[in-house]
Amino acid sequence: MKINARLKKIGDLVEANSFCLDIGCDHAFLDIYLVKRNKSIKAIASDIAQGPLNQAKENIKRENLEAEIELRLGNGLDTYSKEIDTVIISGMGGRNIIGICKNNLKILKQIKTLIISPNNYQEDVKRFLVKNGFYIANEELVKDKKFIYQIIVFKKGKKRYRKKEYFFGPVLLQKKEPLFYEYYKREIKSREILLTLLPKNFILKRYVTKKEINLIKNVLS
């Protein structure tokens, strides 16, 4: 079974002896990778739709992992149970991820580790989870085909971050690996394109965008 670079990187960040809930599991490729990589990891694959779960069931059966991976149908953290210590949410919009967490704040307090890979609004996700009792334990960038994704590991606890750290990610900012430069050069280009499209009367948005461009350029220089 082949797994894409993004899911592999997420799987490699899961600690031994973890009990994972994979929200929006799709075809359960990540869950299969997890339990095959480390027999001490337990996985629950959950999805809001029956269709993906049916396909996940077939994939799990093909790998003879029915005893290792449980399937659950439900919306977001509705499929959580007390034995779970690690929750994984990948491939969704950042605001959708925030919504899932906001709708289950009591459950959120019980989770020890969150591994999140938002498609957008990464800064908003960081701010929300830090505000709700987590700190950023690790961050990775991964290139999958032509896209570069952020993966953020949150742990239960408290830390304070500067605005710059929320924007870039405190761990990514410290590492400054080659992919960091590639990712944020792309961010400059996307903002420069946005400036050409924004009407002149969008004064605040234009100001914020220009400020972000300058911030990124300063960090990359």
Long-range contacts (C-beta under 8 A, 24 or more apart in sequence): 1-29, 1-32, 1-33, 1-59, 1-63, 3-29, 3-30, 3-32, 3-33, 4-29, 4-144, 5-142, 5-143, 5-144, 6-90, 6-91, 6-117, 6-142, 6-144, 6-149, 6-151, 7-33, 7-90, 8-33, 9-140, 9-142, 9-151, 10-88, 10-90, 10-115, 10-117, 10-151, 11-37, 12-37, 13-115, 13-138, 13-140, 13-151, 13-153, 14-38, 14-41, 14-86, 14-88, 14-115, 15-86, 15-113, 16-40, 16-41, 17-41, 18-42, 18-85, 18-86, 18-113, 19-44, 19-83, 19-84, 19-85, 19-86, 20-44, 20-84, 20-86, 20-87, 20-88, 21-46, 21-79, 21-80, 21-84, 21-86, 21-87, 21-88, 22-46, 22-88, 23-47, 23-76, 23-77, 23-79, 23-87, 23-88, 23-89, 23-100, 24-48, 24-89, 24-90, 24-91, 24-92, 25-52, 25-53, 25-56, 26-52, 26-55, 26-56, 26-91, 27-52, 27-55, 27-56, 27-59, 28-55, 28-56, 28-59, 28-60, 28-69, 28-71, 29-59, 30-88, 30-90, 31-56, 31-60, 31-69, 32-59, 32-60, 32-63, 32-65, 32-69, 35-65, 35-68, 35-69, 36-63, 36-65, 42-68, 43-68, 43-69, 43-70, 44-69, 44-70, 44-71, 44-72, 44-79, 44-81, 44-84, 45-69, 45-70, 45-71, 45-72, 46-71, 46-72, 46-73, 46-74, 46-79, 47-73, 48-73, 48-74, 48-75, 48-76, 76-100, 76-103, 76-104, 77-101, 77-103, 77-104, 77-107, 77-108, 78-104, 80-104, 80-107, 80-110, 80-111, 82-110, 84-111, 85-111, 85-112, 85-113, 86-111, 86-112, 86-113, 86-114, 86-115, 87-111, 87-113, 87-114, 87-115, 88-114, 88-115, 88-116, 89-114, 89-115, 89-116, 89-117, 90-115, 90-116, 90-117, 90-151, 91-117, 91-119, 92-118, 92-119, 93-118, 93-119, 93-120, 93-121, 94-118, 94-119, 94-120, 94-121, 94-122, 94-124, 94-125, 95-120, 95-121, 95-124, 97-125, 98-124, 98-125, 98-128, 101-128, 101-129, 101-132, 102-128, 105-132, 108-132, 108-133, 109-133, 111-156, 112-155, 112-156, 113-137, 113-153, 113-154, 113-155, 113-156, 114-153, 114-154, 115-151, 115-152, 115-153, 115-154, 116-151, 116-152, 116-154, 117-149, 117-150, 117-151, 117-152, 118-150, 118-152, 119-149, 122-150, 122-152, 122-169, 123-166, 123-167, 125-152, 126-152, 126-161, 126-166, 126-169, 127-166, 129-154, 130-159, 130-161, 133-157, 133-158, 135-159, 136-161, 136-169, 136-170, 136-171, 137-171, 138-171, 139-169, 139-170, 139-171, 139-172, 139-175, 141-172, 141-177, 141-179, 141-180, 141-183, 142-179, 143-179, 143-182, 148-179, 148-182, 148-183, 148-186, 164-215, 164-219, 167-212, 167-215, 168-219, 173-219, 181-220, 184-216, 184-219, 184-220, 185-220, 187-212, 187-216, 188-213, 188-216, 188-217, 191-216
